[in-house]
């Protein structure tokens, strides 16, 4: 029930005195609509306010009524219908329903309350904290194949829609998606013009990203080299940008068992936490990561800033980070960028601010796959490319594949980052798996 702003039942039905039904109305079936609209505003603090306004009122005029009734300034109001901000020049009248009809959803309202002084960025009382509707508290699970994975995502979305009828749960889930403005000042300014996407949008983007991961193949002509046991493949072009894949197998033995969940968690932390990212990053590149929105425990939205202290450049990315577990034990940790230039969630002011700063916004479609391969399923192709361990007593091996596609890599000169990507996986191996033999 993400309908926070709807018609009360009294406004949707016309009550007639007993025995006074109009014969003319029965014959024609037409009823003259009332000259006013009765709108119900449900605040995030669970207050419910009924406002009576004229039928031809505009959204800009309606904000004045909301300010008088709630004491929330017009500049801090957000009126949203199906995940999109309502324009001031639009009218709620098209969403009206004829009398004698069931109650109909008019729009969704999201109030933008000032942060208390105890919250980051709220000392002056002018900073704002977004609260969006439609959070799903469900775990993000997928099946053993791409079809099962997508079906699982659809099941979660269906269950989420069913749970929207529970008012108490709705109130809880509305507050579970949040924006954290405890980021740098420039990011806070940009995010003040951003509306969090709906849960449906996040799940749809996750399904699209998972499909692309399953279908990903290195282009023809890609370079391939083996470095410290890692098979490194890369291809850079103006059309597709940079495609890369770094793969290696690690032994899973009784003397040194590997936990796939722990390894996947280290990658998750490196994509969501500044300290973890700094441990794997390049020394002269400063990484600032902030979780700006959370859908559930396995799906978040991250804002990342990378600054090069030597060459004085700065790039930013806003991406959806999610975790997919398959029935066969495989785990995917996927980062899918949110297209800032095409997304309806960005206000025009965000584009202007970014242009004034002359900073680059880059994509971040990368993923890390952890998969267990049994000796029986070790085919000739894998033997040639990844060199399975010679220890026959080992019952299984873990295949770790770090891959991605950056269409903007060529435009911002990121082709040189191929060396840094190799250094990153080597640091990850040393910190979480085993020493790198032969690396000083």
matplotlib code that plots the C-alpha trace (Angstrom):
import matplotlib.pyplot as plt

x = [0.0, 2.3, -0.8, -0.2, -2.4, -5.9, -9.6, -11.4, -14.4, -16.7, -15.4, -15.8, -19.4, -22.5, -25.0, -28.7, -31.6, -33.8, -36.5, -35.1, -33.2, -33.4, -35.3, -33.4, -30.2, -31.3, -32.2, -29.0, -26.5, -24.8, -24.2, -22.9, -19.5, -19.1, -17.4, -14.8, -12.3, -11.8, -8.2, -6.7, -3.0, -1.2, 2.0, 5.0, 4.4, 1.1, -1.1, -4.0, -5.5, -8.5, -8.4, -11.3, -10.1, -11.8, -11.8, -9.6, -6.8, -3.2, -0.4, 1.3, -1.9, -2.5, 1.0, -0.3, -3.2, -0.7, 1.5, -1.4, -2.6, 0.8, 3.2, 5.6, 7.1, 6.4, 10.1, 10.2, 7.2, 7.5, 4.4, 5.0, 2.7, 4.0, 7.5, 7.6, 7.5, 4.3, 4.9, 3.5, 1.5, -0.3, -3.7, -5.0, -8.3, -7.3, -6.9, -10.5, -13.1, -16.8, -19.1, -20.5, -17.1, -14.7, -12.0, -9.2, -5.6, -4.8, -1.2, 1.6, 2.9, 6.4, 7.1, 10.7, 11.2, 14.2, 16.8, 17.1, 20.4, 21.7, 21.7, 24.6, 24.1, 21.2, 22.9, 21.5, 18.0, 18.0, 19.3, 16.7, 16.3, 14.4, 12.1, 10.8, 8.0, 8.0, 10.8, 11.0, 12.3, 12.6, 15.8, 17.3, 17.5, 17.7, 17.6, 20.3, 19.7, 18.9, 15.2, 14.9, 16.7, 14.4, 11.4, 12.5, 12.9, 9.4, 8.0, 9.6, 8.0, 4.6, 4.9, 6.0, 2.8, 0.7, 2.2, 1.4, -2.1, -0.8, -0.8, 1.7, 4.1, 3.8, 4.7, 7.8, 8.9, 8.4, 11.0, 13.4, 14.4, 16.4, 18.8, 22.0, 23.3, 26.4, 28.5, 30.8, 29.2, 29.2, 27.4, 24.9, 24.1, 23.6, 21.5, 19.2, 17.9, 17.5, 14.4, 15.1, 13.8, 11.0, 11.5, 10.0, 12.6, 15.4, 14.2, 13.8, 17.3, 18.6, 16.9, 18.3, 21.8, 21.6, 20.6, 23.6, 25.9, 24.7, 25.1, 28.4, 31.1, 34.5, 34.6, 36.8, 40.3, 40.5, 43.9, 44.6, 47.5, 48.2, 49.6, 50.2, 47.6, 45.0, 43.7, 43.4, 41.3, 40.5, 39.2, 38.9, 36.9, 35.1, 31.8, 31.6, 34.2, 36.2, 35.3, 37.4, 37.5, 40.0, 39.6, 41.4, 40.8, 41.5, 41.9, 39.3, 41.0, 40.2, 43.4, 42.4, 38.6, 37.3, 34.0, 32.3, 30.0, 33.0, 34.8, 31.6, 31.2, 34.7, 33.8, 30.5, 32.4, 34.8, 31.8, 30.0, 32.5, 35.3, 37.7, 37.4, 37.7, 40.8, 42.5, 42.1, 42.4, 45.4, 47.4, 47.1, 43.3, 41.0, 37.8, 34.8, 31.7, 28.4, 25.3, 22.7, 19.6, 18.8, 16.1, 16.9, 19.8, 21.0, 20.3, 21.6, 22.3, 25.9, 27.4, 31.1, 33.7, 37.2, 39.8, 43.3, 45.6, 48.4, 46.5, 43.7, 40.7, 37.5, 34.8, 31.5, 29.2, 25.8, 25.1, 22.8, 24.7, 23.0, 23.8, 22.3, 22.6, 21.9, 20.7, 24.0, 25.9, 27.0, 27.1, 27.1, 27.9, 26.8, 27.2, 24.9, 25.1, 22.1, 22.0, 22.1, 21.6, 18.5, 16.9, 13.7, 14.8, 17.3, 16.2, 17.6, 19.5, 21.6, 22.8, 23.6, 25.5, 27.6, 28.4, 29.5, 31.9, 33.2, 33.3, 32.8, 30.1, 31.1, 29.3, 30.1, 28.7, 30.9, 30.3, 32.2, 31.1, 32.0, 31.4, 32.4, 33.6, 33.7, 36.5, 33.9, 32.7, 36.1, 36.1, 39.0, 38.3, 38.7, 41.8, 43.5, 42.5, 42.6, 45.0, 43.3, 45.4, 47.7, 46.8, 44.5, 43.4, 41.5, 37.9, 36.8, 38.0, 36.5, 36.3, 36.5, 35.6, 35.8, 34.4, 32.7, 31.8, 32.5, 31.1, 32.5, 36.0, 37.3, 35.8, 37.4, 40.7, 40.2, 41.9, 45.0, 43.1, 43.6, 46.9, 45.1, 42.4, 45.0, 46.6, 43.2, 42.5, 46.0, 45.5, 42.2, 43.9, 46.6, 44.2, 41.5, 42.7, 46.4, 49.8, 50.7, 53.6, 56.5, 55.1, 57.5]
y = [0.0, 2.7, 4.9, 7.5, 10.0, 8.7, 9.3, 8.5, 6.3, 9.2, 11.1, 8.2, 7.4, 9.5, 8.9, 9.4, 9.6, 6.5, 6.6, 9.6, 8.0, 10.1, 8.5, 10.7, 9.5, 5.9, 6.3, 8.1, 6.7, 10.2, 12.0, 15.5, 15.5, 17.6, 21.0, 20.1, 17.3, 15.7, 14.6, 12.5, 13.3, 10.6, 12.0, 10.0, 10.5, 8.6, 11.7, 11.7, 15.0, 15.5, 18.6, 19.9, 21.8, 23.0, 20.5, 22.6, 23.2, 22.8, 21.0, 24.4, 25.7, 22.5, 22.9, 26.1, 24.1, 21.4, 24.1, 25.6, 22.2, 20.6, 23.6, 22.0, 24.7, 24.4, 24.0, 20.9, 19.1, 16.3, 15.0, 11.8, 9.7, 6.3, 7.2, 10.5, 14.0, 15.8, 19.1, 22.3, 23.0, 19.7, 19.0, 16.1, 16.2, 13.6, 11.1, 11.6, 8.9, 9.3, 9.1, 5.7, 4.2, 2.4, 4.6, 5.3, 6.2, 9.8, 10.2, 9.3, 12.0, 12.0, 14.6, 16.0, 16.8, 18.7, 16.6, 16.8, 18.4, 15.0, 13.7, 14.3, 17.5, 18.6, 21.2, 24.2, 22.7, 23.2, 19.9, 17.3, 13.6, 11.8, 9.0, 6.9, 4.4, 0.8, -0.9, -4.7, -6.5, -9.8, -11.6, -11.4, -15.0, -16.6, -20.1, -22.1, -20.8, -17.4, -18.3, -19.5, -16.4, -14.1, -16.1, -15.8, -12.0, -11.9, -14.0, -11.5, -8.6, -10.3, -11.1, -7.5, -6.2, -8.5, -7.2, -3.7, -4.3, -4.5, -0.9, -1.6, -3.3, -0.4, 2.1, 0.1, -0.5, 3.2, 4.1, 1.3, 3.0, 6.0, 8.5, 9.2, 12.7, 12.0, 12.3, 15.1, 18.5, 18.2, 14.8, 16.2, 19.0, 16.7, 14.2, 17.0, 17.0, 13.2, 11.1, 7.5, 5.0, 2.8, -0.8, -2.1, -0.1, -1.5, -5.1, -4.5, -3.1, -6.1, -8.6, -6.8, -6.8, -10.5, -11.3, -9.4, -11.2, -14.6, -13.5, -11.8, -13.0, -11.4, -9.8, -11.2, -9.8, -9.5, -9.7, -12.5, -13.0, -15.0, -13.1, -14.8, -17.5, -15.0, -15.2, -11.5, -10.7, -7.2, -5.4, -1.7, -0.1, 3.3, 1.6, -0.8, 0.8, -1.5, -5.2, -7.2, -10.5, -11.7, -15.3, -17.7, -21.0, -21.5, -24.8, -25.8, -28.4, -29.7, -28.0, -24.6, -24.5, -21.5, -19.8, -18.5, -16.3, -14.7, -14.1, -12.6, -10.3, -8.9, -7.9, -6.4, -4.3, -3.1, -1.8, -0.2, 1.0, 3.5, 1.8, -1.5, 0.1, 1.9, -1.4, -2.7, 0.5, 2.3, 4.4, 7.7, 7.3, 8.3, 6.4, 7.9, 5.5, 6.2, 4.1, 6.7, 4.3, 0.8, -1.5, -4.5, -6.3, -7.5, -4.5, -0.9, 2.2, 3.6, 6.9, 6.6, 9.4, 8.6, 11.4, 11.2, 13.3, 13.3, 14.2, 16.2, 14.4, 13.3, 10.8, 10.0, 7.0, 6.2, 2.4, -0.3, -3.0, -6.3, -9.9, -13.0, -16.5, -19.5, -23.0, -24.5, -22.4, -19.8, -16.2, -13.0, -9.6, -7.1, -3.3, -1.7, 2.0, 4.2, 6.2, 9.8, 11.3, 9.3, 8.7, 10.5, 10.5, 13.3, 16.9, 19.3, 21.2, 18.1, 18.1, 21.9, 21.4, 18.6, 20.6, 23.6, 21.3, 19.9, 16.4, 13.1, 10.7, 7.2, 3.9, 0.9, -2.3, -4.9, -8.2, -10.9, -14.5, -17.2, -20.7, -24.1, -26.6, -30.3, -32.4, -34.4, -31.3, -29.9, -29.9, -29.6, -25.9, -25.0, -27.1, -25.2, -21.8, -21.9, -24.7, -26.8, -27.5, -30.5, -31.8, -34.8, -35.0, -31.8, -32.5, -29.2, -25.8, -22.3, -20.2, -16.5, -14.3, -10.5, -9.0, -6.0, -3.6, 0.2, 2.0, 5.3, 4.0, 5.2, 8.7, 9.4, 7.7, 4.7, 2.2, 2.6, 1.2, -2.3, -2.5, -1.1, -3.8, -6.5, -4.9, -4.8, -8.5, -9.3, -7.2, -9.0, -12.4, -11.5, -10.0, -12.7, -16.0, -16.6, -15.0, -14.2, -16.4, -14.5, -11.1, -9.0]
z = [0.0, -1.2, -1.8, 0.9, -0.9, -1.9, -2.0, 1.2, 0.7, 1.5, -1.5, -3.9, -3.2, -3.5, -0.7, -1.6, 0.9, 1.1, -1.6, -3.3, -6.2, -9.3, -12.1, -14.5, -13.1, -13.3, -17.0, -18.1, -15.6, -15.5, -12.2, -12.1, -10.4, -7.3, -7.7, -5.1, -4.4, -1.0, -0.8, 2.0, 2.9, 4.9, 6.5, 7.2, 10.9, 10.4, 10.6, 8.2, 7.0, 4.8, 2.6, 0.5, -2.6, -5.8, -8.7, -11.1, -8.5, -9.7, -7.8, -7.1, -5.6, -3.6, -2.0, -0.3, 1.2, 2.4, 4.0, 5.9, 7.1, 8.0, 8.5, 6.1, 3.8, 0.1, -0.7, 1.6, 0.0, -2.4, -4.2, -6.1, -8.2, -9.2, -8.4, -10.4, -9.0, -9.9, -11.7, -10.3, -13.4, -13.4, -11.9, -9.8, -11.6, -14.3, -11.5, -10.2, -10.5, -11.1, -8.1, -7.3, -8.3, -6.0, -4.3, -6.6, -6.0, -6.8, -6.1, -3.6, -1.3, 0.1, 2.7, 3.0, 6.7, 8.1, 9.8, 13.5, 14.7, 15.8, 12.2, 9.8, 7.9, 10.0, 12.3, 10.4, 10.2, 6.4, 5.3, 4.2, 4.4, 1.7, 2.7, -0.2, -0.5, -1.6, 0.3, 0.2, 3.3, 1.5, 0.9, -2.6, -3.7, -7.2, -8.7, -10.3, -13.7, -15.2, -15.7, -12.1, -10.9, -12.8, -11.6, -8.1, -8.4, -9.8, -6.9, -4.5, -6.3, -6.2, -2.5, -2.0, -3.7, -1.6, 1.6, 0.7, 2.0, 5.6, 6.9, 9.7, 7.4, 4.9, 7.6, 8.4, 4.8, 3.9, 6.6, 5.6, 2.3, 3.4, 2.1, 4.0, 3.6, 5.6, 2.4, 1.0, 0.4, -3.3, -3.2, -0.7, -3.1, -6.0, -4.1, -2.9, -6.5, -6.7, -5.9, -4.8, -7.4, -6.6, -5.5, -8.7, -10.7, -8.5, -9.0, -12.8, -13.0, -11.1, -13.4, -16.5, -14.9, -14.0, -17.6, -18.9, -16.6, -17.8, -21.5, -21.1, -23.5, -24.2, -27.6, -30.4, -30.4, -26.6, -25.2, -22.8, -20.4, -17.2, -14.2, -10.9, -11.7, -12.8, -16.4, -17.5, -20.5, -21.7, -24.8, -25.3, -28.1, -28.7, -29.2, -26.2, -24.0, -21.8, -21.3, -18.9, -17.0, -14.3, -13.3, -11.0, -9.2, -5.5, -3.8, -1.2, 1.1, 4.6, 5.9, 4.5, 3.9, 2.0, 2.9, -0.2, 1.9, 3.6, 0.3, -1.3, 1.8, 1.3, -2.3, -1.0, 1.6, -1.1, -3.1, -0.2, 2.4, 2.0, 4.3, 2.6, -0.8, 0.2, 1.2, -2.3, -4.3, -5.7, -3.3, -5.1, -5.8, -2.9, -2.8, -0.9, -0.8, 0.9, 1.0, 0.0, -0.2, 1.0, -0.5, 1.7, 3.2, -0.2, -2.3, -1.7, -3.7, -3.4, -4.3, -5.1, -5.7, -7.0, -6.8, -8.2, -6.0, -8.6, -11.8, -10.1, -11.7, -10.1, -11.2, -9.6, -9.9, -8.5, -8.7, -7.5, -5.5, -5.0, -4.0, -5.7, -4.3, -6.6, -5.6, -6.8, -4.3, -6.8, -5.5, -7.7, -6.3, -9.0, -9.3, -11.9, -12.4, -12.5, -15.7, -14.4, -17.9, -18.7, -15.3, -14.4, -10.8, -11.5, -11.5, -14.2, -11.5, -10.9, -14.5, -14.2, -11.0, -12.4, -15.6, -13.5, -11.5, -14.8, -13.3, -15.1, -14.2, -15.2, -15.3, -13.1, -14.4, -12.7, -11.0, -9.1, -9.3, -6.8, -8.1, -6.8, -9.5, -8.8, -10.3, -12.3, -14.0, -14.8, -18.6, -21.1, -21.8, -18.2, -17.8, -20.7, -19.6, -15.8, -14.9, -12.2, -9.1, -9.4, -5.9, -6.7, -3.0, -3.4, -3.9, -5.3, -6.3, -6.2, -9.4, -8.8, -11.8, -11.5, -14.7, -16.1, -18.9, -18.7, -21.8, -20.5, -20.0, -23.3, -23.0, -19.6, -20.4, -18.1, -20.4, -18.2, -15.3, -16.5, -14.4, -11.4, -11.7, -11.6, -8.6, -6.9, -7.3, -6.1, -3.0, -2.5, -2.8, -0.3, 2.3, 2.1, 0.5, 0.3, -0.4, -4.0, -4.8, -6.5, -5.7, -3.7]

ax = plt.figure().add_subplot(projection="3d")
ax.plot(x, y, z, "-o")
ax.set_aspect("equal")
plt.show()
